[in-house]
Amino acid sequence: MSRQNSRDTTPEVAVRKILHAAGLRYRVNVPVPGMPRRTIDIVFPKAKVAIFLDGCFWHGCPEHATQPKANAEWWRTKLGKNMTRDQETTEHLRAEGWTVLRYWEHEVPDRVAEDVKAAILRHKPVKQNRP
């Protein structure tokens, strides 16, 4: 498990490239405020938008998740804890006023980026012209 990439995965990098090309600036792998050892994949701090790109195996994708046959009970417990932790993290951030967007690794990066851009635009403060 230690050899698994926990950051800069192919789906993350693809989405980040699209967002950056659109002129959006973000932070990556930011610790979740008030929750030790948890990080947000892509963060727009001023807009308070948190994006997670979850791996199908590790986070229990309903379409692609598999259950290993060797040491099945240990894996069932491990993967169940991951899904519980994801839910706790989402609830915590939403309670703190964040918009939380979660996507699976198999989702099309262009569509993910469009959703993210729309969320950022909803939270962008409107500039007011002064006389």
Beta strands, then each sheet from edge to edge (+ up, - down):
strand 1: 27-31
strand 2: 39-44
strand 3: 49-54
strand 4: 99-104
sheet 1: 1+ 2- 3+ 4+
end
